[in-house]
Amino acid sequence: MLPLLIAVPTLADLPAAARQVQAAIAASGCSVVAFEGEMGAGKTTLIRALAGTLGVADDVSSPTFALVNEYRDGRNQPVYHFDFYRIDSVDEAERIGASEYLDSGYLCLVEWPARVAELLPEPRLEVRLDVLSAEARTIHLALIS
């Protein structure tokens, strides 16, 4: 099943892509999903669409300043959404309890994972977004082990 390539020609295609990402997460058995992509690639937008497929009713936004947002999925299970863009060090991530979240077994969606790479468990699912145009993206999924 993995690696997998998903074409997203327009924003209208994002819900279908999110369903494919959700299926890949389920098939991988990974609770940690690392979202890679340049600034503005659509990591948060994809996570918002993915959260919708998971039954998250809350407004999903980037936790840029909070570092982590917690949502509840359709089964009332926690979903943790991290944005490590503004993290200064791995020590800072550890001080907010990142390791405990990442080791919890609950779904952890991680933006800017390279900034805390040494904390990320293996195996994990990597979701890389490549920008093709203003709306078009390619999503690459790979199992990191």
Z-matrix of the N, CA and C atoms (Angstrom, degrees):
N
C 1 1.445
C 2 1.528 1 111.48
N 3 1.344 2 117.92 1 -40.81
C 4 1.461 3 120.02 2 -178.53
C 5 1.527 4 108.61 3 -110.56
N 6 1.299 5 121.85 4 148.00
C 7 1.458 6 127.30 5 2.18
C 8 1.524 7 111.93 6 -71.87
N 9 1.315 8 113.89 7 158.00
C 10 1.456 9 121.37 8 -176.40
C 11 1.516 10 108.56 9 -135.94
N 12 1.317 11 116.21 10 142.12
C 13 1.453 12 122.72 11 178.57
C 14 1.528 13 107.55 12 -118.08
N 15 1.340 14 116.18 13 127.85
C 16 1.459 15 121.54 14 180.00
C 17 1.522 16 108.21 15 -121.06
N 18 1.321 17 116.41 16 124.04
C 19 1.464 18 121.30 17 176.74
C 20 1.522 19 108.79 18 -88.97
N 21 1.329 20 115.43 19 135.39
C 22 1.464 21 122.12 20 176.88
C 23 1.532 22 106.35 21 -127.04
N 24 1.347 23 116.86 22 88.04
C 25 1.464 24 119.75 23 -176.11
C 26 1.535 25 113.92 24 -66.69
N 27 1.347 26 116.30 25 -34.77
C 28 1.470 27 120.64 26 -178.86
C 29 1.525 28 109.04 27 -143.90
N 30 1.317 29 116.37 28 166.98
C 31 1.466 30 120.76 29 176.99
C 32 1.525 31 111.64 30 -59.99
N 33 1.331 32 117.12 31 -28.21
C 34 1.463 33 120.80 32 178.44
C 35 1.527 34 111.73 33 -64.32
N 36 1.323 35 116.83 34 -21.67
C 37 1.465 36 121.67 35 -179.86
C 38 1.528 37 112.87 36 -87.71
N 39 1.322 38 117.20 37 -4.11
C 40 1.462 39 121.52 38 -175.71
C 41 1.531 40 114.01 39 -63.38
N 42 1.336 41 119.95 40 -42.21
C 43 1.473 42 118.25 41 178.61
C 44 1.528 43 113.14 42 -58.92
N 45 1.314 44 117.69 43 -40.64
C 46 1.469 45 120.60 44 178.49
C 47 1.528 46 110.16 45 -65.98
N 48 1.325 47 117.10 46 -39.24
C 49 1.467 48 120.53 47 177.58
C 50 1.523 49 110.10 48 -64.67
N 51 1.333 50 117.01 49 -40.28
C 52 1.470 51 120.96 50 179.27
C 53 1.528 52 110.66 51 -62.64
N 54 1.315 53 117.24 52 -37.40
C 55 1.474 54 120.19 53 177.26
C 56 1.525 55 110.45 54 -64.97
N 57 1.331 56 117.41 55 -37.39
C 58 1.468 57 120.53 56 177.12
C 59 1.523 58 110.96 57 -67.41
N 60 1.325 59 116.97 58 -39.24
C 61 1.465 60 120.61 59 177.10
C 62 1.525 61 109.28 60 -64.64
N 63 1.327 62 117.22 61 -43.04
C 64 1.468 63 120.66 62 178.34
C 65 1.532 64 110.34 63 -59.37
N 66 1.322 65 117.52 64 -43.85
C 67 1.463 66 121.06 65 178.85
C 68 1.529 67 110.93 66 -62.92
N 69 1.336 68 116.92 67 -38.56
C 70 1.467 69 120.45 68 178.95
C 71 1.525 70 110.84 69 -67.29
N 72 1.328 71 117.25 70 -38.24
C 73 1.466 72 120.50 71 177.02
C 74 1.524 73 109.50 72 -61.72
N 75 1.330 74 116.14 73 -47.77
C 76 1.467 75 120.51 74 179.96
C 77 1.526 76 111.00 75 -61.00
N 78 1.331 77 117.18 76 -44.06
C 79 1.464 78 121.00 77 -178.52
C 80 1.531 79 111.97 78 -67.48
N 81 1.327 80 116.67 79 -33.21
C 82 1.469 81 120.25 80 -177.52
C 83 1.522 82 112.46 81 -74.99
N 84 1.329 83 116.51 82 -27.43
C 85 1.454 84 120.32 83 -175.09
C 86 1.516 85 113.31 84 73.42
N 87 1.321 86 117.42 85 8.68
C 88 1.469 87 122.04 86 -178.87
C 89 1.526 88 110.33 87 -86.05
N 90 1.325 89 115.41 88 136.74
C 91 1.464 90 119.04 89 175.94
C 92 1.520 91 111.28 90 -95.42
N 93 1.330 92 118.06 91 -15.10
C 94 1.460 93 121.42 92 178.30
C 95 1.525 94 108.58 93 -107.32
N 96 1.341 95 114.61 94 125.38
C 97 1.459 96 121.48 95 -179.52
C 98 1.525 97 107.36 96 -123.77
N 99 1.324 98 116.31 97 119.10
C 100 1.461 99 123.14 98 -176.63
C 101 1.528 100 109.45 99 -99.32
N 102 1.328 101 116.28 100 121.86
C 103 1.464 102 122.73 101 -178.62
C 104 1.522 103 109.35 102 -101.90
N 105 1.324 104 115.77 103 113.25
C 106 1.466 105 122.92 104 -179.89
C 107 1.523 106 109.01 105 -106.97
N 108 1.317 107 115.86 106 146.85
C 109 1.459 108 121.05 107 176.47
C 110 1.509 109 109.63 108 161.14
N 111 1.311 110 115.27 109 155.05
C 112 1.460 111 119.71 110 -179.35
C 113 1.523 112 110.35 111 -66.48
N 114 1.315 113 116.20 112 165.40
C 115 1.454 114 121.86 113 175.53
C 116 1.532 115 108.32 114 -55.88
N 117 1.320 116 116.38 115 129.22
C 118 1.460 117 120.75 116 179.27
C 119 1.517 118 114.62 117 84.87
N 120 1.325 119 117.91 118 5.25
C 121 1.467 120 120.78 119 -178.81
C 122 1.524 121 111.74 120 -70.55
N 123 1.330 122 117.23 121 -23.95
C 124 1.463 123 119.95 122 179.09
C 125 1.516 124 113.95 123 111.08
N 126 1.321 125 117.13 124 23.15
C 127 1.467 126 119.79 125 -179.82
C 128 1.532 127 111.26 126 -59.81
N 129 1.326 128 116.87 127 -50.37
C 130 1.464 129 120.20 128 -179.70
C 131 1.522 130 110.80 129 -65.72
N 132 1.308 131 117.24 130 -38.08
C 133 1.468 132 120.90 131 179.16
C 134 1.533 133 110.41 132 -63.02
N 135 1.320 134 116.95 133 -42.51
C 136 1.464 135 120.23 134 176.92
C 137 1.524 136 110.38 135 -65.63
N 138 1.329 137 117.29 136 -42.25
C 139 1.469 138 120.39 137 179.01
C 140 1.525 139 110.04 138 -62.64
N 141 1.322 140 118.51 139 -38.44
C 142 1.467 141 122.06 140 177.18
C 143 1.538 142 109.76 141 -60.86
N 144 1.326 143 116.97 142 -44.81
C 145 1.469 144 120.83 143 179.09
C 146 1.529 145 110.35 144 -66.62
N 147 1.325 146 117.05 145 -40.84
C 148 1.457 147 121.64 146 178.27
C 149 1.524 148 110.37 147 -62.47
N 150 1.316 149 116.56 148 -44.12
C 151 1.470 150 120.77 149 178.48
C 152 1.525 151 110.58 150 -58.21
N 153 1.313 152 116.87 151 -38.78
C 154 1.463 153 120.48 152 176.92
C 155 1.517 154 111.83 153 -61.23
N 156 1.332 155 117.43 154 -40.04
C 157 1.468 156 120.25 155 178.98
C 158 1.522 157 111.16 156 -69.58
N 159 1.339 158 116.64 157 -23.98
C 160 1.463 159 121.37 158 179.13
C 161 1.529 160 112.60 159 -85.29
N 162 1.332 161 116.07 160 -5.28
C 163 1.459 162 119.87 161 179.47
C 164 1.514 163 114.28 162 88.24
N 165 1.341 164 117.12 163 16.32
C 166 1.463 165 120.55 164 176.66
C 167 1.526 166 108.02 165 -71.11
N 168 1.326 167 115.82 166 124.52
C 169 1.461 168 120.73 167 -178.87
C 170 1.530 169 111.90 168 -93.11
N 171 1.332 170 117.18 169 -19.36
C 172 1.465 171 121.20 170 -178.02
C 173 1.521 172 111.61 171 -69.47
N 174 1.340 173 114.43 172 160.14
C 175 1.452 174 120.53 173 172.06
C 176 1.531 175 107.68 174 -71.93
N 177 1.306 176 117.11 175 123.13
C 178 1.464 177 121.73 176 -178.13
C 179 1.521 178 108.03 177 -97.86
N 180 1.333 179 115.34 178 121.48
C 181 1.453 180 120.68 179 178.75
C 182 1.525 181 108.51 180 -137.01
N 183 1.314 182 115.17 181 164.88
C 184 1.452 183 119.49 182 -178.75
C 185 1.526 184 110.63 183 -68.83
N 186 1.322 185 116.60 184 130.49
C 187 1.465 186 119.90 185 176.50
C 188 1.529 187 112.10 186 -86.65
N 189 1.338 188 116.55 187 44.01
C 190 1.460 189 121.37 188 -174.14
C 191 1.523 190 112.59 189 -54.12
N 192 1.319 191 117.79 190 -43.09
C 193 1.461 192 120.14 191 -177.43
C 194 1.524 193 112.04 192 -96.10
N 195 1.318 194 117.77 193 -31.19
C 196 1.467 195 120.95 194 178.25
C 197 1.525 196 111.31 195 -79.49
N 198 1.312 197 117.55 196 -19.69
C 199 1.469 198 127.05 197 -176.79
C 200 1.519 199 113.44 198 74.43
N 201 1.328 200 118.69 199 -34.29
C 202 1.466 201 119.87 200 177.95
C 203 1.533 202 109.53 201 -144.78
N 204 1.326 203 115.04 202 136.07
C 205 1.471 204 122.51 203 171.25
C 206 1.516 205 107.19 204 -115.66
N 207 1.311 206 116.24 205 144.06
C 208 1.464 207 121.00 206 175.54
C 209 1.517 208 108.60 207 -112.72
N 210 1.331 209 115.05 208 132.50
C 211 1.458 210 122.35 209 175.88
C 212 1.525 211 107.69 210 -123.23
N 213 1.300 212 116.76 211 170.77
C 214 1.465 213 122.46 212 172.84
C 215 1.516 214 107.85 213 -119.58
N 216 1.341 215 115.30 214 132.69
C 217 1.456 216 119.30 215 179.26
C 218 1.530 217 110.10 216 -83.19
N 219 1.313 218 117.31 217 -175.38
C 220 1.456 219 122.39 218 -178.14
C 221 1.519 220 114.15 219 -64.50
N 222 1.337 221 117.53 220 -15.34
C 223 1.476 222 122.21 221 176.77
C 224 1.527 223 111.33 222 -101.80
N 225 1.346 224 115.66 223 11.34
C 226 1.466 225 123.79 224 -179.12
C 227 1.528 226 112.56 225 64.29
N 228 1.335 227 116.61 226 26.99
C 229 1.464 228 122.26 227 175.68
C 230 1.529 229 108.85 228 -94.60
N 231 1.326 230 117.54 229 146.09
C 232 1.465 231 118.88 230 178.85
C 233 1.524 232 112.26 231 -68.63
N 234 1.319 233 113.66 232 144.74
C 235 1.462 234 122.80 233 170.77
C 236 1.523 235 104.92 234 -127.57
N 237 1.333 236 116.20 235 123.11
C 238 1.462 237 121.26 236 -178.31
C 239 1.521 238 109.54 237 -103.45
N 240 1.317 239 115.70 238 131.11
C 241 1.463 240 122.38 239 -178.04
C 242 1.526 241 107.84 240 -120.14
N 243 1.328 242 115.85 241 114.58
C 244 1.456 243 122.74 242 -178.02
C 245 1.519 244 111.24 243 -106.41
N 246 1.320 245 115.99 244 146.90
C 247 1.460 246 122.45 245 168.88
C 248 1.525 247 106.09 246 -133.48
N 249 1.325 248 115.91 247 105.86
C 250 1.457 249 121.01 248 -176.25
C 251 1.534 250 113.00 249 -96.30
N 252 1.323 251 117.23 250 17.32
C 253 1.466 252 120.14 251 -178.61
C 254 1.524 253 111.91 252 -57.93
N 255 1.314 254 117.28 253 -41.95
C 256 1.468 255 121.28 254 -175.28
C 257 1.530 256 113.44 255 -94.84
N 258 1.310 257 116.91 256 8.38
C 259 1.471 258 119.62 257 -179.64
C 260 1.535 259 108.81 258 -71.45
N 261 1.306 260 116.25 259 137.69
C 262 1.458 261 120.24 260 -178.32
C 263 1.518 262 113.14 261 -89.44
N 264 1.331 263 116.52 262 -25.94
C 265 1.467 264 119.06 263 -177.44
C 266 1.524 265 109.86 264 -162.88
N 267 1.312 266 115.26 265 163.79
C 268 1.453 267 120.62 266 174.48
C 269 1.528 268 109.38 267 -62.52
N 270 1.343 269 116.29 268 -35.47
C 271 1.469 270 120.07 269 177.74
C 272 1.524 271 111.32 270 -59.28
N 273 1.327 272 116.59 271 -40.83
C 274 1.465 273 119.93 272 178.32
C 275 1.530 274 110.34 273 -62.60
N 276 1.324 275 116.66 274 -41.44
C 277 1.469 276 120.61 275 178.15
C 278 1.525 277 110.24 276 -63.16
N 279 1.313 278 116.42 277 -40.45
C 280 1.470 279 119.88 278 178.42
C 281 1.523 280 111.31 279 -65.25
N 282 1.343 281 116.94 280 -35.69
C 283 1.468 282 120.20 281 179.64
C 284 1.518 283 112.63 282 -65.55
N 285 1.331 284 117.89 283 -28.99
C 286 1.467 285 119.38 284 177.14
C 287 1.528 286 111.37 285 -85.36
N 288 1.325 287 116.72 286 0.95
C 289 1.458 288 120.50 287 177.57
C 290 1.510 289 114.56 288 86.62
N 291 1.334 290 117.45 289 21.83
C 292 1.463 291 120.62 290 -177.55
C 293 1.522 292 112.41 291 -54.17
N 294 1.315 293 117.56 292 -41.69
C 295 1.471 294 120.31 293 -178.61
C 296 1.525 295 111.46 294 -60.47
N 297 1.309 296 116.51 295 -40.74
C 298 1.472 297 119.91 296 179.92
C 299 1.522 298 111.10 297 -64.63
N 300 1.341 299 116.28 298 -41.85
C 301 1.465 300 119.73 299 176.43
C 302 1.530 301 109.87 300 -61.98
N 303 1.337 302 116.36 301 -49.80
C 304 1.465 303 121.58 302 -174.60
C 305 1.527 304 112.39 303 -65.13
N 306 1.313 305 116.93 304 -27.30
C 307 1.464 306 121.61 305 179.35
C 308 1.522 307 112.98 306 -95.52
N 309 1.324 308 117.66 307 3.87
C 310 1.472 309 122.00 308 -173.41
C 311 1.526 310 113.56 309 -71.44
N 312 1.326 311 116.91 310 -22.44
C 313 1.461 312 119.99 311 -174.73
C 314 1.522 313 112.39 312 89.04
N 315 1.342 314 116.84 313 -10.32
C 316 1.463 315 120.82 314 175.81
C 317 1.517 316 108.80 315 -86.09
N 318 1.316 317 115.65 316 158.82
C 319 1.453 318 121.16 317 -177.31
C 320 1.525 319 110.59 318 -63.45
N 321 1.332 320 115.76 319 125.46
C 322 1.466 321 123.41 320 178.13
C 323 1.524 322 107.79 321 -121.46
N 324 1.308 323 116.58 322 118.28
C 325 1.453 324 123.71 323 179.64
C 326 1.520 325 107.06 324 -104.60
N 327 1.326 326 117.48 325 115.90
C 328 1.458 327 122.05 326 -166.97
C 329 1.530 328 111.18 327 -117.82
N 330 1.340 329 115.90 328 114.57
C 331 1.454 330 121.18 329 172.28
C 332 1.522 331 108.67 330 -91.53
N 333 1.330 332 117.51 331 144.53
C 334 1.459 333 125.03 332 -177.81
C 335 1.529 334 110.95 333 58.51
N 336 1.329 335 117.72 334 49.99
C 337 1.466 336 121.11 335 -176.45
C 338 1.523 337 114.22 336 -65.63
N 339 1.326 338 118.87 337 -25.26
C 340 1.465 339 120.44 338 -178.33
C 341 1.529 340 111.73 339 -61.45
N 342 1.331 341 116.52 340 -24.64
C 343 1.465 342 120.04 341 -178.42
C 344 1.530 343 112.24 342 -72.09
N 345 1.349 344 116.56 343 -16.50
C 346 1.476 345 121.23 344 179.24
C 347 1.520 346 110.39 345 -132.84
N 348 1.314 347 116.51 346 30.24
C 349 1.468 348 122.14 347 -172.59
C 350 1.522 349 113.13 348 -50.52
N 351 1.322 350 117.49 349 -39.19
C 352 1.464 351 119.07 350 -176.50
C 353 1.523 352 112.91 351 -69.37
N 354 1.323 353 117.76 352 -14.21
C 355 1.469 354 120.67 353 177.76
C 356 1.529 355 112.59 354 -90.88
N 357 1.321 356 116.89 355 -15.51
C 358 1.468 357 120.30 356 -173.48
C 359 1.520 358 111.22 357 -78.91
N 360 1.328 359 116.15 358 129.44
C 361 1.465 360 119.66 359 -179.98
C 362 1.524 361 111.63 360 -76.47
N 363 1.298 362 114.73 361 161.76
C 364 1.465 363 121.93 362 171.17
C 365 1.515 364 107.05 363 -121.66
N 366 1.291 365 118.32 364 143.90
C 367 1.460 366 125.93 365 -0.99
C 368 1.531 367 110.87 366 -75.76
N 369 1.319 368 114.26 367 157.05
C 370 1.459 369 121.75 368 173.80
C 371 1.518 370 107.67 369 -145.60
N 372 1.305 371 115.38 370 160.34
C 373 1.454 372 120.95 371 178.49
C 374 1.520 373 108.47 372 -97.24
N 375 1.327 374 116.62 373 130.49
C 376 1.456 375 120.51 374 175.10
C 377 1.518 376 108.95 375 -105.16
N 378 1.331 377 115.04 376 131.64
C 379 1.460 378 122.85 377 177.49
C 380 1.523 379 105.93 378 -119.02
N 381 1.329 380 116.46 379 110.49
C 382 1.464 381 120.62 380 -179.27
C 383 1.517 382 109.31 381 -109.26
N 384 1.325 383 115.58 382 127.31
C 385 1.458 384 121.74 383 178.34
C 386 1.514 385 109.89 384 -102.88
N 387 1.318 386 116.27 385 125.23
C 388 1.455 387 121.74 386 175.69
C 389 1.520 388 108.63 387 -111.23
N 390 1.330 389 116.46 388 130.82
C 391 1.457 390 122.91 389 -178.82
C 392 1.525 391 108.93 390 -82.72
N 393 1.342 392 115.36 391 125.96
C 394 1.466 393 120.66 392 177.40
C 395 1.523 394 111.38 393 -105.45
N 396 1.343 395 116.45 394 -34.91
C 397 1.463 396 122.56 395 178.71
C 398 1.527 397 107.18 396 -160.47
N 399 1.326 398 117.05 397 -170.47
C 400 1.469 399 120.67 398 -177.75
C 401 1.532 400 112.08 399 -54.79
N 402 1.319 401 118.28 400 -36.65
C 403 1.463 402 120.99 401 -179.64
C 404 1.525 403 113.49 402 -116.38
N 405 1.312 404 118.07 403 -26.95
C 406 1.469 405 121.44 404 -173.26
C 407 1.524 406 112.00 405 -79.49
N 408 1.332 407 114.37 406 136.57
C 409 1.448 408 121.41 407 177.31
C 410 1.526 409 109.15 408 -137.37
N 411 1.306 410 115.52 409 157.57
C 412 1.449 411 121.96 410 167.25
C 413 1.512 412 106.21 411 -117.64
N 414 1.326 413 115.93 412 132.94
C 415 1.464 414 121.46 413 179.22
C 416 1.515 415 107.42 414 -110.35
N 417 1.321 416 115.90 415 124.30
C 418 1.461 417 122.43 416 178.22
C 419 1.526 418 107.25 417 -108.34
N 420 1.321 419 116.87 418 127.17
C 421 1.469 420 121.32 419 177.56
C 422 1.520 421 108.68 420 -113.75
N 423 1.320 422 115.52 421 134.57
C 424 1.464 423 120.07 422 179.69
C 425 1.522 424 109.52 423 -147.84
N 426 1.309 425 114.94 424 146.12
C 427 1.455 426 121.18 425 175.52
C 428 1.519 427 108.01 426 -88.44
N 429 1.323 428 116.50 427 125.58
C 430 1.456 429 122.70 428 178.67
C 431 1.528 430 107.44 429 -102.69
N 432 1.322 431 115.93 430 119.20
C 433 1.470 432 118.66 431 179.16
C 434 1.510 433 110.97 432 -142.82
